Amino acid sequence: KYLQASWDHGDNRIRFDYGAPSLQLLSQFITGAGPLTLIILLVCIAIFAAMNLGYGNQVFEALAFFGATSDAGFSQFWRLFTPSLLHFSALHITFNLLWWWVLGGKIENRIGLAPLLTLLLVAGTLPNIVQFYLSGPNFGGLSGVVYGLVGYTWVSGRMSPEKGIGLPPALMGFMLLWLVLGFMDVFGLSIANGAHLGGLLVGLAQGWLDNRGKR
C-alpha cells in the first residue's frame, strides 16, 4: 500500500539534467562580474597562455616596463600599465585573478564601471612606477591593482556600508600581513612590494574621495 500511495501522490516524473551544475557555475561566474572585470580576466589568461606556449620572450618584450628590454623607449607609453597584465606562474595568476573577480566584480556590479576603470588605470600604473624605482623593471602582475581594490573596498565599507562592498576585517588583516611579510622577505619569494604598497595607497585614496561627504 505504501508503494501504491507513492505512485498516487508522489511526483513520478523522471527528470534528466545534463550539465546543469556546470552551466550554473558558468552563469554565477559571469553574473558575479561586470564586462570590464571579465575582459581583464580573459586578457590576463590569454597573455599567460601565450607566455607558456613558446611566446614568453616576445610577450615580455612587448609588455614589460621601461628598461626591461633594450628597445623599450619612452614613446611606448603603454609600458606604464601593461606589466600589470603579466604573470609568471599558475599560483601568481590564480591568486590575483581570484581577488580581481571577487572585488572588481563586486565594485562594478554594485557601484559601476567608472570607479573600477579608474582603479584599474591608476592602481595599474602608479604602483608600477614605485616598483620600478624600488627594484628595477623586471616585474609583473595585477597585484598592485588587487591591493587597490582591497583599499577601496575597505574604505567604502567603512564610509558607505549601504553600498554593500565592505571587506571583512580578517581579510583586510590578512592582506596587510602579507604586505608586511613581503617587505620582510620571510618567504624568499620575488614579491612586488612597491606595487602592493602603492596600490593599497591608491585604493585608500580613491575610496576616500568617492565616499567623502556620504556619511
N, C-alpha and C positions, 0 to 999 in steps of 0.2 A: 504493500500500500504506500510505503514511503517513496518507492520508485515511481509509482503512478502519480503521486502528489507532485513530485518534482517535475514530471512531464506536463502535468496540468497547470501548474502555477509558475513554473520557472521560465527563464528566458533561454530557450533552446537553440537560438540562432548561433551558428558557428561563425566566428569572425577570424579572418586571416589578416594579419597586419605585417606586411612586408617592409622592413627597413624603417619603421616609424621612429624608433629611438634615434637613429642616425639623422633622420630628417628633422626631428625635434632639436637635436643638438645643433645642427646647422642653422636652424631658424633662430635659436637662442643666441648663437654666436653672431649672427647678422644683426638681429634686433638689439643686441646688447651694445652695439657701437654704431656711430653715425658714419656717413660716407668718408669723411676725412680720416677718421680712425682706421677704417678698413683699407683705404688706399695706401696709407703709410705702412700699415702692417704688411700688405701684399708687396709693396715696393721693397721693403727690407728683406722679406723672404726671397724675392726674386734675385736681389743682389747677393744675398748669402748663397743661394743655389749656384749662381754663376761663378762665384769665387771658389766653390767646391767642385766645379765641373771643368776645371782646367783653365779658367779665365781669371784666376786670382790676381795675378800681376797687373793685367790690363785694367781690371776694375779698380784696384787700389790706386794705380797711377792716374786714373781718370777722376777719382773722387776724394783722394786724400788731401789733407791740409797743405797749405803753402810750405814748401821746404822739404816735403816728404819725397818728392821726385824732382829731378833736375829741371824739367820744363814747366814747373808749376809757377807761372808768373802771376802777378797781382791782378792782371786783367781777367783772370779766371775767377771771378768773384764768388761763384757757386761753392768754391772750396771752403768758404767760411762755414757753410752749413752741411755739405754732403758727407763729411766724416761721421755725422750722426747716423747715417744710414748704413754704415759699415759694421759688420760683426764678425768675430774671428773664431767662434766656437758655438756648438749647439747650445751649451748652457748659457752662454752670453746672450744669444738672441732670444732664447726661450724666456729667460728672466726679464729682459727688457720689454719684449712684446706682450708678455702677460700683464705687466703693470700698465703698459700703454693701452691695451684693450680695456682693462678694468677701469682705470681712472680717466683716460682720454674719452672712452665711450660714455662714461657717466657724465662728464662735463659737456660733451657735445649733445647728448640726448636731453639733458635737463636744463642746460643754460643756453647752448647754441654753438654754432660753428666758429663764430668770431673769436671768443676767448681762447678756444683750443688752437686755432690757427695762429693767434698772437703768441701763445705759449710755445708752440712748435717752432716758430721762426726765431723768437728771441732766445728761448732756452736751448735752441738747437744751434745758435750762432755765438752769442757772447761767452758761454762756458767753454766753447772750443778755443776761443782766444786765450782765456785764462789757462786752459790746459796746455796750450802751446808754449806759453811763457814759463810754465812750471816744469815741463818735462820734454818739450820738443814736439815735432809734428807727427810722430808715429803713434796715432791713437785712433779710436773709432768707437761708435756705439751710441745708442739712443738714451743712455743712462742720464745724461745731462738733462734731457727733456723729461725723463721719468721723475727725476728729483724736482724739476719744475712743477710737474703735475702734483707731486706729493705736497710741496709747499703751498700751492694754490688750493688744493682740496682741503688741507688742514685749516688754512686761514678762512676759507669760505664757510667751512663747518662751524668755526668759532664765531664768525661775524654775521653770517646769514644762514642759520641752521635750517630755515624753511626751504632752502634750495635742495636739501637732501643729498648733498655730496660730501658730507663730513668724513674724515678719516679717523678710525678708532685710535685712541691713544697708544695702544700696544703696537700697532703698525707704524705709527709715527716714531715711536721709540725704537723699533727695530731698524728703520731706515736711518735714524740718527746714529745708532750704534754702529751700523755698517759703515757709515761715513767716517766716524771716528777711527774704527779699526782699520779702515783703508789708509788713513794718514799714518797710522802706527805701523803699517806694513806687517800686520800679525800673520797674514796668510801667505805671504811671499808671492802674491799674485801681482800682475801688472794691471793696476786699477787706475782709472782716470779720475783721481781725487779732485783735481781742479775743476773738471767738468761737473762732478757731483755737487761740489760746494757752490759753484757758480749757478747751476741750475736751480738748486734749492733757494738761493737768494732771489733769483728772478721770479720763481713761483710765489714766494712770500710777498715780494713787492707787488706783483700783478694782482695777487689775491687781495691785498690791502686796497689797492687802487680801485678794483672792481666792486668792492663791498663797502667802501667808506661811506658814511652817512646813511647806512641802511639799518643800523641797529636801533 
